[in-house]
Amino acid sequence: MRDEHAIESEIRAAGRTAPRVTPEHVDAQIVGETYHVFPGTTLTVCALTLRNGFQVVGHAACASPENFDEAIGRKVARDNARAQIWALEGYQLRSFLMHADRARGRNGPTV
């Protein structure tokens, strides 16, 4: 998978200027992070606290205990938790855009 910053650069180079969720926006939502490795396991959990107080959780587990590295587990668990922010922020932006369209008398997408 390509790096999200490279994709953002492509979007900008293509002149796309509509509102969107960006890597910087996702990172700006994170105000805290907590990690836990369950004793006797290779299971690492990361809880990211967002600006509004909501939390997302990601995890990582190593199949072979011999390969377990806590720093790597923390990185993978954080990346998994952070990935959830994209969907949440995308949903929030889409809702905002829908309400803005309706306030201007335009009917946006309906289900």
Backbone as JSON, one array per atom type, in Angstrom:
{
  "sequence": "MRDEHAIESEIRAAGRTAPRVTPEHVDAQIVGETYHVFPGTTLTVCALTLRNGFQVVGHAACASPENFDEAIGRKVARDNARAQIWALEGYQLRSFLMHADRARGRNGPTV",
  "N": [[0.84, -1.19, 0.0], [0.44, 2.23, -0.74], [2.07, 5.08, 0.64], [0.3, 7.3, 2.79], [0.87, 10.02, 2.78], [2.05, 10.39, 0.3], [-0.11, 9.86, -1.34], [-1.77, 11.99, -0.6], [-0.22, 14.08, -1.61], [-0.47, 13.56, -4.35], [-3.21, 14.06, -4.68], [-3.3, 16.81, -4.16], [-1.6, 17.71, -6.22], [-3.18, 17.11, -8.38], [-4.97, 19.09, -8.26], [-7.21, 18.92, -6.67], [-9.48, 20.27, -4.54], [-11.62, 20.09, -2.85], [-13.29, 19.73, 0.33], [-11.73, 17.43, 2.56], [-10.53, 14.62, 4.43], [-7.38, 14.68, 5.84], [-3.99, 13.4, 6.28], [-2.73, 15.02, 8.18], [-4.89, 16.15, 9.51], [-6.02, 13.89, 10.68], [-3.95, 13.16, 12.45], [-3.99, 15.43, 14.09], [-6.21, 15.02, 15.63], [-5.56, 13.34, 17.67], [-4.94, 13.25, 21.06], [-3.91, 11.86, 23.12], [-2.32, 8.8, 24.16], [-2.3, 5.39, 25.09], [-0.77, 2.39, 26.12], [-0.83, -1.18, 26.42], [0.55, -4.24, 27.27], [-0.43, -7.45, 27.48], [0.31, -9.46, 30.21], [2.51, -12.21, 29.84], [1.85, -12.67, 27.22], [1.88, -11.92, 23.66], [0.31, -9.88, 22.97], [-0.43, -6.64, 22.21], [-2.0, -3.64, 23.02], [-3.33, -0.57, 21.95], [-4.7, 2.45, 22.97], [-6.06, 5.25, 21.65], [-6.73, 8.54, 22.5], [-9.04, 10.9, 21.44], [-9.53, 14.34, 20.4], [-12.15, 15.05, 21.12], [-12.64, 13.43, 23.26], [-13.4, 10.85, 22.7], [-12.4, 7.44, 22.25], [-10.26, 5.3, 20.38], [-9.29, 1.97, 19.59], [-6.55, -0.12, 18.93], [-4.82, -3.12, 18.02], [-2.1, -5.5, 18.29], [-0.6, -8.6, 17.63], [1.83, -11.02, 18.04], [2.69, -13.9, 16.29], [4.72, -15.78, 16.8], [6.24, -16.1, 19.81], [8.99, -15.75, 20.08], [9.61, -13.82, 18.25], [8.58, -11.52, 19.26], [8.54, -8.09, 19.85], [8.35, -5.39, 21.82], [8.35, -2.64, 21.09], [7.83, -2.7, 18.34], [5.34, -3.95, 18.39], [3.85, -1.94, 19.69], [3.95, 0.07, 17.73], [2.56, -1.14, 15.56], [0.06, -1.62, 16.77], [-0.71, 1.02, 17.34], [-0.82, 2.12, 14.76], [-2.97, 0.6, 13.78], [-5.04, 1.49, 15.45], [-5.07, 4.21, 14.77], [-5.88, 4.07, 12.12], [-8.6, 3.75, 12.3], [-9.54, 6.27, 12.8], [-9.71, 7.6, 10.38], [-12.09, 6.67, 9.12], [-14.01, 7.52, 10.97], [-13.67, 10.32, 10.96], [-14.13, 10.82, 8.27], [-16.84, 10.15, 8.06], [-17.91, 12.1, 9.76], [-17.2, 14.45, 8.35], [-18.63, 14.05, 5.95], [-21.25, 14.16, 6.93], [-21.31, 16.81, 7.85], [-20.98, 18.17, 5.39], [-23.33, 17.38, 4.08], [-25.32, 18.58, 5.7], [-24.61, 21.25, 5.32], [-25.1, 21.52, 2.57], [-27.89, 21.12, 2.54], [-28.69, 23.31, 4.07], [-28.19, 25.3, 2.27], [-30.18, 24.88, 0.55], [-29.91, 22.78, -1.16], [-30.38, 19.42, -1.99], [-28.62, 16.85, -0.69], [-26.99, 13.64, -1.03], [-29.2, 10.91, -0.41], [-30.41, 8.14, 1.51]],
  "CA": [[0.0, 0.0, 0.0], [1.22, 3.44, -0.85], [2.1, 5.97, 1.79], [-0.82, 8.25, 2.75], [1.36, 11.36, 2.44], [2.25, 10.39, -1.15], [-1.45, 9.97, -1.93], [-2.2, 13.37, -0.38], [0.52, 14.9, -2.58], [-1.11, 13.35, -5.66], [-4.5, 14.76, -4.67], [-3.0, 18.25, -4.29], [-1.05, 17.94, -7.56], [-4.29, 17.01, -9.33], [-5.8, 20.27, -8.1], [-8.44, 18.6, -5.93], [-9.52, 21.21, -3.41], [-12.82, 19.89, -2.04], [-12.99, 19.3, 1.7], [-11.37, 16.02, 2.7], [-9.74, 14.27, 5.6], [-5.96, 14.59, 5.48], [-3.17, 12.79, 7.33], [-2.48, 16.01, 9.23], [-6.12, 16.28, 10.27], [-6.13, 12.67, 11.51], [-2.98, 13.27, 13.54], [-4.39, 16.51, 14.99], [-7.3, 14.57, 16.5], [-5.0, 12.52, 18.74], [-4.42, 14.04, 22.18], [-3.3, 10.97, 24.11], [-2.2, 7.39, 23.78], [-1.96, 4.49, 26.19], [-0.44, 1.05, 25.64], [-0.82, -2.26, 27.4], [0.93, -5.57, 26.81], [-0.97, -8.4, 28.43], [1.39, -10.29, 30.76], [2.63, -13.58, 29.35], [1.38, -12.78, 25.83], [2.47, -10.99, 22.7], [-0.79, -8.99, 22.6], [-0.24, -5.23, 22.55], [-3.19, -2.84, 22.75], [-3.13, 0.87, 21.99], [-5.91, 3.26, 23.01], [-5.81, 6.65, 21.32], [-7.78, 9.46, 22.93], [-9.22, 11.96, 20.46], [-9.82, 15.68, 20.95], [-13.5, 15.13, 21.7], [-12.71, 12.5, 24.36], [-13.65, 9.5, 22.2], [-11.19, 6.63, 22.15], [-10.2, 4.2, 19.42], [-8.37, 0.95, 20.07], [-5.91, -1.0, 17.96], [-4.04, -4.17, 18.68], [-1.12, -6.26, 17.51], [-0.22, -9.84, 18.29], [2.9, -11.71, 17.35], [2.4, -15.33, 16.25], [5.82, -16.49, 17.45], [6.75, -15.32, 20.95], [10.41, -15.45, 19.88], [9.73, -12.63, 17.42], [7.92, -10.4, 19.91], [9.3, -6.88, 20.16], [7.33, -4.48, 22.34], [8.32, -1.39, 20.32], [7.15, -2.98, 17.08], [3.94, -4.18, 18.74], [3.24, -0.63, 19.95], [3.79, 0.78, 16.45], [1.49, -1.78, 14.79], [-1.2, -1.37, 17.47], [-1.05, 2.44, 17.15], [-1.25, 2.28, 13.36], [-4.31, 0.02, 13.65], [-5.98, 2.4, 16.11], [-5.11, 5.44, 13.98], [-6.63, 3.81, 10.88], [-10.03, 3.92, 12.57], [-9.88, 7.7, 12.81], [-10.06, 7.99, 9.01], [-13.52, 6.41, 8.88], [-14.81, 8.38, 11.84], [-13.57, 11.7, 10.48], [-14.8, 10.85, 6.97], [-18.27, 10.18, 8.34], [-18.23, 13.42, 10.31], [-17.11, 15.43, 7.26], [-19.76, 13.83, 5.03], [-22.45, 14.68, 7.6], [-21.21, 18.27, 7.81], [-21.23, 18.62, 4.02], [-24.74, 17.16, 3.81], [-26.08, 19.63, 6.39], [-24.3, 22.51, 4.65], [-25.86, 21.51, 1.3], [-29.31, 21.3, 2.85], [-28.87, 24.69, 4.53], [-28.16, 26.14, 1.06], [-31.33, 24.5, -0.28], [-29.56, 21.67, -2.04], [-30.54, 18.1, -1.38], [-27.47, 15.98, -0.89], [-27.33, 12.21, -1.17], [-30.08, 10.31, 0.58], [-30.37, 6.69, 1.51]],
  "C": [[0.88, 1.24, 0.0], [1.07, 4.31, 0.38], [1.0, 7.04, 1.67], [-0.36, 9.67, 2.43], [1.62, 11.48, 0.93], [0.91, 10.53, -1.86], [-1.97, 11.39, -1.77], [-1.5, 14.31, -1.35], [-0.07, 14.77, -3.97], [-2.43, 14.1, -5.75], [-4.27, 16.25, -4.87], [-2.48, 18.57, -5.69], [-2.13, 17.9, -8.62], [-5.24, 18.19, -9.2], [-7.11, 20.02, -7.37], [-8.46, 19.43, -4.67], [-10.76, 21.06, -2.54], [-12.42, 19.47, -0.63], [-12.71, 17.81, 1.75], [-10.63, 15.84, 4.02], [-8.3, 14.07, 5.13], [-5.19, 13.88, 6.59], [-2.91, 13.75, 8.5], [-3.7, 16.18, 10.12], [-6.29, 15.08, 11.2], [-5.19, 12.78, 12.7], [-3.37, 14.34, 14.56], [-5.5, 16.1, 15.94], [-6.78, 13.83, 17.73], [-4.41, 13.41, 19.83], [-3.77, 13.16, 23.25], [-3.24, 9.55, 23.6], [-1.73, 6.59, 24.98], [-1.75, 3.1, 25.6], [-0.52, 0.05, 26.78], [-0.4, -3.54, 26.69], [0.43, -6.54, 27.88], [0.14, -9.34, 28.9], [1.34, -11.73, 30.21], [2.15, -13.78, 27.93], [2.2, -11.88, 24.93], [1.42, -9.98, 22.24], [-0.54, -7.58, 23.14], [-1.49, -4.48, 22.13], [-2.82, -1.37, 22.88], [-4.5, 1.54, 22.02], [-5.51, 4.7, 22.72], [-7.0, 7.47, 21.78], [-7.83, 10.61, 21.94], [-9.62, 13.26, 21.14], [-11.17, 15.77, 21.62], [-13.7, 14.15, 22.85], [-13.0, 11.06, 23.94], [-12.33, 8.74, 22.12], [-11.35, 5.56, 21.08], [-9.11, 3.25, 19.9], [-7.83, 0.14, 18.9], [-5.1, -2.04, 18.7], [-3.06, -4.8, 17.71], [-0.79, -7.5, 18.32], [0.81, -10.55, 17.43], [2.64, -13.22, 17.42], [3.47, -16.15, 16.96], [6.37, -15.64, 18.59], [8.22, -14.93, 20.79], [10.61, -14.18, 19.06], [9.16, -11.38, 18.08], [8.91, -9.29, 20.24], [8.27, -5.84, 20.58], [7.23, -3.2, 21.53], [7.59, -1.59, 19.0], [5.66, -3.22, 17.34], [3.2, -2.88, 19.0], [2.98, 0.12, 18.65], [2.62, 0.19, 15.66], [0.13, -1.51, 15.44], [-1.64, 0.08, 17.28], [-1.53, 2.68, 15.73], [-2.66, 1.73, 13.15], [-5.37, 0.91, 14.31], [-6.16, 3.67, 15.27], [-5.94, 5.25, 12.71], [-8.13, 3.99, 11.1], [-10.47, 5.37, 12.52], [-10.3, 8.16, 11.42], [-11.56, 7.82, 8.76], [-14.39, 7.33, 9.72], [-14.82, 9.83, 11.34], [-14.23, 11.85, 9.11], [-16.31, 10.93, 7.15], [-18.68, 11.56, 8.85], [-18.2, 14.49, 9.22], [-18.28, 15.29, 6.31], [-21.05, 14.37, 5.63], [-22.46, 16.2, 7.58], [-21.54, 18.8, 6.42], [-22.7, 18.46, 3.64], [-25.58, 18.27, 4.44], [-25.83, 20.99, 5.75], [-25.06, 22.62, 3.33], [-27.34, 21.78, 1.56], [-29.6, 22.72, 3.32], [-28.87, 25.66, 3.36], [-29.3, 25.78, 0.1], [-31.04, 23.41, -1.28], [-29.8, 20.37, -1.31], [-29.32, 17.26, -1.73], [-27.92, 14.55, -1.05], [-28.27, 11.76, -0.05], [-30.0, 8.81, 0.47], [-31.73, 6.15, 1.13]]
}
